[in-house]
Amino acid sequence: MSLSLSITVVVALGFAPPLLWLWFWLKEDARPEPRKEIMIVFLAGMAMVLVAYIAQALAAWLLLIIDRGSISLSESLAMRPSYQTYSASVRIIAIIGFALIEELAKFGAAFFTALHSKYFDEPVDAMIYVMTASLGFAALENALFISQAAHQIQEALVVGAFRFANAVLIHASTGAIIGAGFAFSFCKQGSRVGYALLSLGAATAVHGIYNFFVLAGLDNPAYQSRATITVIGGAVIALLLFERAQRLRARCENEIIA
């Protein structure tokens, strides 16, 4: 495959699925956000892939130290540790910890951009913005995964299809769950930290369960279906939270008037 075709495949398969899911969620919003703001948050989500990579590399190094004793950062980077690198007990910590890092990265992208802007003016906006950041994160992550298979168009299509149905949607769903914490505390500023921690914990749990089933599915394909079920469950939760958040605007206005 030529270089130009490989780049086209990576960009098309990497970015098309997240953009399609983004279009789906945005059309559910009765009061759409400014396109410029959506673009800024999407790009911020992409940028957080690098932050998450660095944080996960450092976490992987610390876990290797816990698991095996003294080891340098350069040795850890050269080893490129994966979940299978660790013992069973440390592997669970890695699954949860790496999921938490990604959820914090996606939340950070939205928090430092749109959630501090004048456009964050109704509860459901929080879900829209965190999902947008999550899909930006998923887009670049997608492109990086597909680039490893871009030399064979068939393999790239398989990877792209799997990530469209699973990985991209799980990122959007967990982003929605985190955003819901800010949506439901929109009129309750004093409860915002509690809601944020609860939603972050729930999103990390869903993401961690998904990662566990994907990892287990490497040796047992039956677990792949459980990963898909987790994705569907996360998407249903996200939709239910989204519908509820859309109804919070009137309630907030009534509370402010009262």
Backbone bond lengths (Angstrom), bond angles and torsions (degrees), N, CA, C in turn:
res aa  C-N    CA-C-N  psi(-1)  N-CA   C-N-CA  omega(-1)  CA-C   N-CA-C  phi
1 M - - - 1.458 - - 1.525 109.28 -
2 S 1.331 117.26 132.11 1.459 121.08 -178.95 1.524 110.85 -68.33
3 L 1.339 115.73 161.00 1.464 120.75 -178.66 1.525 110.91 -61.89
4 S 1.339 116.48 -44.12 1.469 119.55 -178.56 1.522 111.48 -63.38
5 L 1.334 116.87 -38.90 1.464 120.04 178.72 1.527 110.39 -69.32
6 S 1.334 116.71 -39.21 1.464 120.38 178.36 1.522 110.91 -60.76
7 I 1.336 116.68 -43.61 1.464 120.99 179.20 1.523 110.36 -63.08
8 T 1.330 115.57 -42.27 1.474 120.20 179.13 1.528 111.09 -61.44
9 V 1.336 116.20 -43.60 1.465 120.96 179.83 1.523 110.66 -63.28
10 V 1.329 116.70 -45.54 1.458 121.33 -178.83 1.528 110.86 -61.84
11 V 1.332 116.49 -47.41 1.470 120.47 -179.00 1.529 110.72 -65.32
12 A 1.335 116.20 -46.25 1.470 120.27 -177.16 1.526 111.73 -64.60
13 L 1.335 116.99 -51.45 1.461 120.37 -177.22 1.526 112.11 -75.00
14 G 1.336 116.19 -27.43 1.465 119.21 -179.59 1.516 113.07 -76.43
15 F 1.330 116.82 -41.39 1.457 120.40 -172.85 1.524 114.28 -99.09
16 A 1.321 117.73 -26.47 1.466 119.52 -177.22 1.538 113.01 -61.06
17 P 1.344 119.91 -47.62 1.470 119.51 -179.36 1.531 113.51 -60.45
18 P 1.362 120.02 -49.22 1.467 118.69 178.25 1.525 112.66 -61.07
19 L 1.334 116.96 -38.81 1.462 119.57 179.74 1.523 110.85 -66.84
20 L 1.327 116.78 -34.07 1.460 119.88 177.41 1.525 111.02 -67.31
21 W 1.327 116.26 -44.44 1.463 119.41 177.06 1.528 110.84 -65.05
22 L 1.329 117.19 -36.38 1.463 120.68 178.11 1.528 110.00 -63.06
23 W 1.324 116.52 -43.59 1.469 120.49 177.27 1.527 110.33 -59.55
24 F 1.333 116.81 -41.35 1.463 121.09 -179.69 1.521 110.76 -60.58
25 W 1.337 116.86 -47.37 1.457 119.69 -177.35 1.526 111.70 -70.37
26 L 1.317 117.00 -38.45 1.465 119.55 -178.31 1.519 112.08 -66.01
27 K 1.321 117.27 -35.03 1.468 119.14 -179.30 1.530 111.50 -71.66
28 E 1.345 116.23 -14.30 1.458 120.22 175.33 1.520 111.86 -80.57
29 D 1.328 116.99 -13.22 1.463 121.98 -177.69 1.527 109.61 -84.40
30 A 1.321 115.82 120.15 1.468 120.11 -178.50 1.524 112.09 -67.73
31 R 1.331 116.39 -26.37 1.465 120.74 -179.90 1.527 107.96 -126.17
32 P 1.329 117.29 85.55 1.472 121.93 -173.94 1.523 113.18 -57.09
33 E 1.329 115.17 146.24 1.456 122.09 178.21 1.532 109.74 -82.03
34 P 1.342 117.85 157.60 1.478 120.81 178.30 1.524 111.02 -58.07
35 R 1.318 116.81 136.81 1.463 120.66 -178.10 1.520 112.04 -60.98
36 K 1.323 116.53 -36.28 1.462 119.93 179.63 1.521 110.64 -61.83
37 E 1.332 116.05 -42.26 1.459 120.38 -179.96 1.529 110.68 -66.52
38 I 1.321 116.50 -40.54 1.463 120.98 177.50 1.527 109.93 -61.06
39 M 1.329 116.89 -42.16 1.460 120.96 -179.71 1.527 111.26 -64.24
40 I 1.330 116.43 -42.11 1.470 120.62 179.55 1.524 110.23 -60.91
41 V 1.324 116.63 -46.03 1.465 120.84 -178.76 1.529 110.56 -66.16
42 F 1.329 117.03 -40.27 1.471 121.53 178.39 1.526 110.38 -60.59
43 L 1.326 116.55 -45.71 1.466 120.68 179.38 1.528 111.21 -66.68
44 A 1.331 116.51 -36.52 1.464 119.90 176.97 1.523 110.60 -63.35
45 G 1.345 116.29 -38.57 1.460 120.23 176.07 1.512 111.69 -61.72
46 M 1.341 116.74 -40.95 1.462 120.80 176.91 1.527 110.65 -61.82
47 A 1.323 116.22 -43.65 1.469 120.57 -178.09 1.525 111.67 -62.83
48 M 1.338 116.56 -30.74 1.463 119.79 -177.18 1.524 112.53 -72.43
49 V 1.332 118.08 -9.87 1.469 120.22 174.69 1.524 109.46 -60.92
50 L 1.329 117.02 -41.88 1.465 120.86 179.12 1.524 110.62 -65.17
51 V 1.320 116.69 -42.23 1.467 120.57 178.84 1.528 109.82 -61.79
52 A 1.335 116.06 -44.65 1.464 119.91 179.89 1.529 110.96 -64.35
53 Y 1.341 116.45 -38.97 1.469 120.33 179.70 1.532 110.67 -61.43
54 I 1.322 116.18 -45.02 1.468 119.94 179.87 1.523 110.54 -64.36
55 A 1.346 116.09 -44.91 1.466 120.39 -179.44 1.529 110.69 -63.58
56 Q 1.322 117.20 -40.66 1.465 120.47 179.77 1.527 111.59 -69.77
57 A 1.341 116.93 -33.87 1.462 119.91 177.01 1.525 110.60 -64.74
58 L 1.335 115.92 -41.32 1.463 120.05 177.82 1.530 110.89 -68.07
59 A 1.333 116.31 -40.17 1.465 120.31 178.18 1.521 110.69 -64.36
60 A 1.331 116.40 -40.52 1.471 120.75 179.07 1.524 110.28 -62.03
61 W 1.323 116.34 -39.41 1.470 121.32 178.42 1.527 110.72 -63.51
62 L 1.338 116.43 -46.19 1.467 120.52 -179.98 1.527 111.14 -63.66
63 L 1.331 116.50 -38.00 1.466 119.51 178.92 1.527 111.63 -68.13
64 L 1.323 116.54 -34.54 1.464 119.50 176.06 1.529 110.78 -65.80
65 I 1.327 116.02 -38.33 1.468 120.16 177.27 1.529 109.60 -62.50
66 I 1.345 116.40 -44.84 1.463 120.83 178.88 1.529 110.76 -62.72
67 D 1.324 115.52 -39.18 1.466 120.92 -173.58 1.522 113.08 -81.53
68 R 1.350 116.48 -36.39 1.461 119.26 -171.29 1.524 114.86 -123.61
69 G 1.312 116.93 -8.81 1.455 119.27 -176.08 1.511 111.22 98.96
70 S 1.292 116.95 -157.98 1.464 122.52 -174.04 1.526 111.93 -61.55
71 I 1.349 115.48 131.11 1.457 122.56 175.76 1.528 107.41 -157.99
72 S 1.305 116.85 139.24 1.465 119.83 -177.40 1.520 110.82 -79.63
73 L 1.330 115.26 160.49 1.461 120.13 178.18 1.526 111.07 -63.00
74 S 1.336 116.12 -39.49 1.469 119.19 179.82 1.525 111.33 -63.72
75 E 1.340 117.04 -38.96 1.464 120.69 177.33 1.525 110.61 -65.14
76 S 1.330 116.13 -38.95 1.460 120.84 179.08 1.520 110.57 -64.25
77 L 1.337 116.77 -44.55 1.459 120.68 179.78 1.522 111.10 -64.54
78 A 1.323 116.95 -38.76 1.461 120.86 179.16 1.527 111.27 -66.84
79 M 1.324 115.70 -32.69 1.457 120.82 -179.33 1.529 111.53 -74.24
80 R 1.348 115.84 -27.12 1.469 122.03 -177.19 1.531 109.92 50.19
81 P 1.334 117.23 63.38 1.467 120.51 -175.07 1.525 112.89 -62.28
82 S 1.320 115.39 141.61 1.461 121.96 174.54 1.525 107.44 -118.52
83 Y 1.321 116.78 -178.97 1.456 119.42 -179.55 1.524 111.68 -56.69
84 Q 1.355 115.87 -37.52 1.462 119.34 -176.77 1.516 112.56 -68.81
85 T 1.332 116.94 -13.99 1.463 120.94 -178.25 1.523 111.26 -67.44
86 Y 1.323 116.73 -29.89 1.461 120.63 -171.16 1.523 112.74 -93.23
87 S 1.321 114.46 162.86 1.461 120.25 173.01 1.529 108.20 -69.36
88 A 1.324 117.20 166.47 1.467 121.38 -173.11 1.522 112.79 -57.46
89 S 1.342 117.22 -44.10 1.466 119.92 -177.26 1.524 112.00 -67.44
90 V 1.326 117.10 -43.02 1.461 121.00 179.98 1.524 110.31 -71.83
91 R 1.323 116.97 -27.98 1.468 120.91 179.64 1.533 110.54 -61.54
92 I 1.326 116.84 -39.22 1.463 120.66 178.51 1.524 110.32 -63.34
93 I 1.336 115.74 -41.83 1.468 120.06 177.80 1.525 110.06 -61.99
94 A 1.340 116.02 -40.46 1.464 120.95 179.88 1.527 111.28 -64.12
95 I 1.321 116.87 -43.08 1.467 121.08 -179.37 1.525 110.38 -60.85
96 I 1.332 116.31 -46.56 1.467 120.45 -179.51 1.527 110.59 -71.13
97 G 1.337 115.42 -44.08 1.469 119.78 -176.54 1.511 113.20 -64.38
98 F 1.331 117.43 -43.43 1.467 120.37 -179.91 1.526 110.98 -67.58
99 A 1.335 116.44 -35.87 1.471 120.03 176.17 1.522 109.98 -64.50
100 L 1.340 116.92 -42.75 1.460 121.12 179.32 1.524 111.27 -61.87
101 I 1.324 117.14 -41.99 1.461 120.91 179.54 1.530 110.40 -59.89
102 E 1.317 116.97 -44.83 1.465 119.56 -179.44 1.522 111.62 -66.52
103 E 1.326 117.18 -39.16 1.466 119.70 179.74 1.528 110.67 -67.71
104 L 1.327 117.53 -38.64 1.463 120.80 176.32 1.523 110.98 -64.85
105 A 1.325 116.95 -39.00 1.467 121.55 179.54 1.522 110.82 -63.26
106 K 1.325 116.88 -46.39 1.467 120.96 -179.58 1.522 110.75 -65.83
107 F 1.328 116.16 -42.63 1.460 119.85 177.66 1.524 110.73 -62.63
108 G 1.339 116.17 -42.55 1.461 120.68 179.85 1.513 112.05 -59.42
109 A 1.328 117.33 -38.79 1.466 121.13 179.66 1.520 110.98 -60.18
110 A 1.338 116.83 -42.06 1.468 120.67 179.40 1.523 111.39 -76.53
111 F 1.334 116.43 -38.76 1.471 120.76 -175.51 1.518 111.96 -63.77
112 F 1.312 116.92 -42.00 1.465 119.92 -176.03 1.523 113.19 -87.16
113 T 1.307 117.26 2.01 1.475 120.44 176.49 1.526 109.07 -119.41
114 A 1.322 116.64 -90.99 1.462 121.10 -170.61 1.521 114.55 -70.01
115 L 1.335 118.50 -34.49 1.458 119.90 -176.25 1.523 112.52 -71.58
116 H 1.329 116.45 -3.13 1.460 120.61 173.41 1.533 111.07 -116.38
117 S 1.327 116.55 12.20 1.459 119.53 -177.23 1.530 111.09 -102.00
118 K 1.309 115.58 168.92 1.468 121.11 178.91 1.522 111.99 -69.19
119 Y 1.333 116.94 -14.47 1.463 120.51 -177.48 1.523 112.33 -82.37
120 F 1.313 117.04 -9.83 1.463 120.49 175.69 1.527 106.62 -85.66
121 D 1.336 115.84 82.55 1.460 120.54 -172.07 1.522 114.54 -123.99
122 E 1.327 117.95 8.50 1.461 121.13 174.32 1.530 108.61 -153.90
123 P 1.336 117.16 155.03 1.473 120.53 -173.00 1.513 115.36 -52.71
124 V 1.333 117.63 -47.18 1.463 120.09 -174.01 1.522 112.30 -64.56
125 D 1.324 117.96 -20.08 1.468 121.20 179.15 1.521 111.41 -57.44
126 A 1.330 116.45 -36.29 1.469 120.04 -179.11 1.519 110.72 -59.42
127 M 1.335 116.36 -41.75 1.466 120.06 -179.90 1.522 110.71 -68.74
128 I 1.330 116.35 -40.68 1.459 120.70 179.39 1.522 110.57 -61.00
129 Y 1.326 117.00 -46.36 1.458 120.49 -174.99 1.530 112.47 -71.11
130 V 1.325 118.10 -41.27 1.463 119.08 179.23 1.531 109.99 -69.05
131 M 1.333 117.50 -36.49 1.461 119.54 175.28 1.527 111.14 -64.71
132 T 1.319 116.54 -39.33 1.462 119.96 178.90 1.527 110.69 -62.58
133 A 1.333 116.46 -45.07 1.465 120.52 176.93 1.529 110.46 -61.26
134 S 1.330 116.03 -40.15 1.465 121.07 -179.71 1.520 111.38 -63.63
135 L 1.321 116.42 -39.09 1.461 120.02 -179.35 1.526 111.26 -74.73
136 G 1.332 117.52 -30.36 1.461 119.77 171.94 1.525 110.43 -64.50
137 F 1.331 115.09 -43.35 1.471 121.15 176.09 1.530 110.00 -59.05
138 A 1.340 116.14 -46.72 1.467 121.06 -178.36 1.520 111.60 -64.98
139 A 1.338 117.55 -34.28 1.466 121.10 -178.03 1.525 111.35 -62.29
140 L 1.346 116.21 -49.88 1.459 118.73 -179.31 1.523 110.91 -69.89
141 E 1.319 116.86 -39.74 1.459 120.36 176.88 1.528 110.06 -59.74
142 N 1.342 115.64 -42.18 1.458 121.78 176.25 1.520 111.60 -56.44
143 A 1.338 114.61 -51.19 1.463 120.39 -177.18 1.527 110.71 -59.47
144 L 1.329 117.14 -38.42 1.458 121.04 -179.48 1.533 111.01 -67.17
145 F 1.328 116.45 -41.23 1.466 120.18 178.10 1.522 110.90 -65.59
146 I 1.326 115.89 -45.83 1.467 120.11 -176.25 1.523 110.89 -68.64
147 S 1.339 117.33 -30.85 1.465 120.13 179.94 1.527 111.48 -61.21
148 Q 1.332 116.29 -26.48 1.460 120.06 179.46 1.528 111.51 -74.00
149 A 1.350 116.12 -17.50 1.471 119.69 -179.63 1.522 111.52 -116.46
150 A 1.346 116.62 9.50 1.466 120.44 -172.63 1.525 113.70 -68.70
151 H 1.333 117.94 -14.40 1.463 119.62 179.80 1.524 111.82 -72.15
152 Q 1.347 115.94 -16.76 1.468 120.07 177.09 1.523 108.49 -128.14
153 I 1.318 116.81 113.34 1.450 122.08 -174.14 1.525 112.25 -59.10
154 Q 1.345 117.12 -38.24 1.461 119.91 -178.82 1.520 111.09 -65.48
155 E 1.335 116.19 -44.34 1.464 120.41 179.07 1.528 110.36 -64.60
156 A 1.331 117.49 -40.11 1.455 121.58 178.76 1.524 110.89 -62.51
157 L 1.318 117.22 -39.01 1.465 121.27 178.68 1.527 111.15 -65.99
158 V 1.323 116.59 -39.23 1.471 120.74 178.80 1.530 109.93 -64.35
159 V 1.334 115.91 -46.65 1.471 120.39 179.39 1.525 109.86 -62.20
160 G 1.338 116.34 -44.36 1.459 120.56 -179.45 1.519 112.10 -62.68
161 A 1.336 117.36 -41.55 1.461 121.49 -179.89 1.529 111.00 -65.61
162 F 1.335 116.69 -42.68 1.471 120.38 179.27 1.520 111.13 -62.56
163 R 1.324 116.21 -44.23 1.457 119.61 -177.45 1.530 111.28 -71.33
164 F 1.340 117.69 -31.19 1.455 120.58 176.61 1.525 110.48 -62.65
165 A 1.333 115.57 -44.70 1.458 120.42 -175.96 1.519 113.10 -79.73
166 N 1.321 117.69 -27.38 1.457 120.30 -173.99 1.529 113.88 -118.00
167 A 1.329 117.11 -70.46 1.463 120.73 -169.87 1.533 113.14 -62.04
168 V 1.337 117.12 -44.32 1.460 119.74 -178.13 1.525 110.62 -66.15
169 L 1.325 116.65 -42.71 1.461 120.13 -178.30 1.520 111.70 -69.57
170 I 1.340 118.04 -34.21 1.471 118.69 178.45 1.517 109.78 -67.47
171 H 1.339 117.68 -35.18 1.465 119.91 176.23 1.528 110.76 -64.46
172 A 1.331 116.45 -44.22 1.469 120.22 179.57 1.528 111.10 -63.89
173 S 1.332 116.38 -41.85 1.461 121.00 -177.04 1.523 111.94 -66.99
174 T 1.327 116.39 -45.46 1.472 118.59 179.43 1.528 110.50 -68.49
175 G 1.338 116.88 -32.30 1.458 119.51 174.27 1.518 111.17 -62.88
176 A 1.341 116.16 -40.41 1.462 121.00 178.20 1.527 111.04 -63.38
177 I 1.333 116.03 -39.23 1.468 120.07 179.84 1.525 110.22 -64.12
178 I 1.334 116.99 -43.64 1.467 119.78 177.41 1.530 110.68 -63.23
179 G 1.335 116.20 -45.13 1.461 120.04 178.98 1.511 112.58 -60.75
180 A 1.342 116.74 -31.35 1.462 120.80 179.79 1.530 111.20 -61.93
181 G 1.331 116.83 -33.50 1.462 119.92 177.92 1.513 111.55 -60.04
182 F 1.329 116.50 -40.10 1.461 120.93 177.93 1.524 111.14 -76.36
183 A 1.324 116.72 -32.46 1.458 119.98 178.48 1.526 111.05 -64.98
184 F 1.331 116.98 -46.30 1.457 120.62 -175.76 1.529 112.89 -75.71
185 S 1.331 116.52 -16.01 1.467 119.20 176.59 1.528 111.15 -104.22
186 F 1.329 117.27 12.64 1.461 121.71 -177.45 1.530 111.30 -57.85
187 C 1.317 116.89 -39.38 1.472 121.31 -179.46 1.524 111.94 -97.98
188 K 1.328 116.47 2.18 1.468 120.90 -177.18 1.516 108.83 -128.07
189 Q 1.314 116.35 71.43 1.458 121.53 -174.41 1.530 112.23 -55.42
190 G 1.316 117.01 -34.31 1.453 119.97 -177.84 1.517 113.30 -69.53
191 S 1.327 116.06 -19.55 1.465 120.43 -178.48 1.524 112.34 -100.01
192 R 1.336 117.40 4.41 1.460 120.33 -171.45 1.527 112.55 -62.43
193 V 1.325 118.20 -42.63 1.470 120.54 -178.36 1.525 110.29 -62.92
194 G 1.327 116.61 -43.94 1.452 120.39 179.65 1.518 112.44 -62.19
195 Y 1.339 116.20 -45.13 1.459 120.78 177.87 1.530 110.73 -63.33
196 A 1.336 116.39 -40.50 1.464 120.72 -178.57 1.525 110.93 -63.50
197 L 1.327 116.61 -44.21 1.468 120.34 179.85 1.527 111.14 -66.26
198 L 1.335 116.43 -40.08 1.458 120.48 179.54 1.530 110.63 -64.02
199 S 1.334 116.51 -46.54 1.462 119.96 -178.38 1.529 111.65 -68.46
200 L 1.337 116.92 -36.66 1.460 120.39 177.24 1.526 110.65 -64.99
201 G 1.330 115.67 -40.71 1.464 119.63 177.88 1.517 111.83 -64.72
202 A 1.332 116.82 -41.51 1.464 120.74 179.51 1.528 110.95 -65.48
203 A 1.337 116.98 -43.48 1.465 121.15 179.36 1.525 110.99 -63.57
204 T 1.322 116.52 -41.54 1.466 120.74 178.85 1.522 110.79 -64.54
205 A 1.328 116.71 -38.89 1.461 120.50 179.17 1.529 111.17 -63.46
206 V 1.339 116.92 -46.10 1.472 120.73 178.98 1.525 110.15 -62.50
207 H 1.333 116.08 -45.55 1.471 121.07 179.84 1.531 110.46 -63.62
208 G 1.323 116.71 -41.60 1.465 120.65 179.93 1.517 112.35 -65.26
209 I 1.334 117.18 -41.24 1.474 121.15 177.41 1.524 110.00 -62.22
210 Y 1.340 115.99 -42.76 1.465 120.20 177.74 1.529 110.37 -60.37
211 N 1.335 117.21 -47.56 1.464 121.04 179.72 1.527 111.31 -59.98
212 F 1.328 116.01 -39.76 1.468 119.91 179.88 1.522 111.05 -61.96
213 F 1.334 117.03 -45.88 1.464 120.34 -179.02 1.526 111.65 -67.29
214 V 1.331 116.83 -36.80 1.470 119.60 176.67 1.523 109.59 -64.14
215 L 1.323 116.79 -44.49 1.462 121.28 179.16 1.529 110.68 -63.13
216 A 1.340 116.52 -45.81 1.463 120.30 179.77 1.523 110.74 -64.42
217 G 1.325 116.94 -29.80 1.452 121.48 -178.52 1.513 113.93 -71.22
218 L 1.334 116.84 -12.87 1.462 119.30 176.66 1.522 111.08 -65.20
219 D 1.323 116.11 -32.06 1.463 121.27 179.10 1.531 112.08 -103.09
220 N 1.321 116.45 -21.70 1.463 121.21 -177.48 1.527 108.87 -137.75
221 P 1.339 117.55 99.88 1.465 121.50 -176.52 1.524 114.06 -55.69
222 A 1.337 117.27 -22.19 1.467 120.11 -179.64 1.521 111.54 -61.09
223 Y 1.319 116.50 -27.96 1.456 120.43 -179.61 1.524 112.03 -71.36
224 Q 1.336 117.62 -20.10 1.456 120.01 179.02 1.525 110.60 -62.44
225 S 1.333 116.25 -36.71 1.466 119.33 178.18 1.523 110.55 -66.31
226 R 1.322 117.05 -33.68 1.461 120.37 177.94 1.525 110.49 -68.94
227 A 1.328 116.28 -34.35 1.466 119.73 175.09 1.524 110.19 -62.76
228 T 1.329 115.66 -42.50 1.470 120.19 179.07 1.520 111.02 -65.11
229 I 1.333 117.14 -39.75 1.463 121.00 177.18 1.524 110.42 -62.06
230 T 1.332 116.59 -39.31 1.467 120.81 177.09 1.516 110.61 -62.01
231 V 1.336 116.25 -41.91 1.464 120.85 178.24 1.529 110.48 -61.83
232 I 1.322 116.47 -46.55 1.471 120.67 179.80 1.526 110.46 -61.73
233 G 1.333 116.01 -43.37 1.456 120.00 178.15 1.518 112.00 -61.02
234 G 1.332 116.03 -42.54 1.464 119.93 178.03 1.516 111.86 -63.49
235 A 1.333 116.49 -39.53 1.468 120.66 179.81 1.523 111.26 -66.59
236 V 1.327 116.98 -40.12 1.471 120.75 178.04 1.523 110.25 -63.95
237 I 1.324 116.82 -43.94 1.463 120.87 177.28 1.528 110.22 -59.48
238 A 1.338 116.03 -43.91 1.464 120.91 -179.68 1.528 111.16 -61.01
239 L 1.330 116.79 -43.94 1.466 120.62 179.91 1.528 111.28 -64.04
240 L 1.327 117.06 -42.57 1.459 120.71 179.22 1.531 111.11 -63.88
241 L 1.325 115.80 -42.46 1.465 119.76 178.19 1.525 110.91 -65.23
242 F 1.325 115.93 -38.37 1.457 121.02 179.78 1.524 110.88 -62.65
243 E 1.322 116.53 -45.60 1.460 120.83 179.38 1.526 110.85 -62.20
244 R 1.321 116.24 -40.68 1.465 119.61 179.67 1.530 111.14 -68.59
245 A 1.331 116.53 -39.78 1.468 120.18 -179.87 1.518 111.54 -63.79
246 Q 1.333 117.09 -34.31 1.461 120.28 179.56 1.526 111.93 -64.98
247 R 1.332 116.68 -26.12 1.465 120.22 -179.24 1.524 112.69 -87.71
248 L 1.338 116.73 -3.84 1.467 119.83 -176.26 1.517 113.20 -78.75
249 R 1.337 118.79 -21.22 1.460 121.39 -175.73 1.523 112.02 -57.64
250 A 1.336 116.63 -50.33 1.459 120.65 -179.31 1.522 111.10 -62.56
251 R 1.339 116.16 -39.43 1.460 119.81 179.83 1.525 110.62 -64.61
252 C 1.321 117.33 -40.29 1.461 121.15 179.05 1.523 110.26 -63.91
253 E 1.330 116.83 -43.32 1.455 120.78 -179.98 1.527 110.94 -61.77
254 N 1.324 116.43 -39.41 1.466 120.37 178.97 1.525 111.16 -65.94
255 E 1.362 115.88 -38.68 1.456 119.70 179.34 1.513 111.44 -67.13
256 I 1.355 116.58 -37.62 1.461 120.88 179.78 1.533 110.07 -66.28
257 I 1.379 115.53 -42.78 1.460 119.95 179.25 1.505 111.27 -64.43
258 A 1.338 116.31 -41.54 1.461 121.46 179.42 1.519 111.02 -64.93
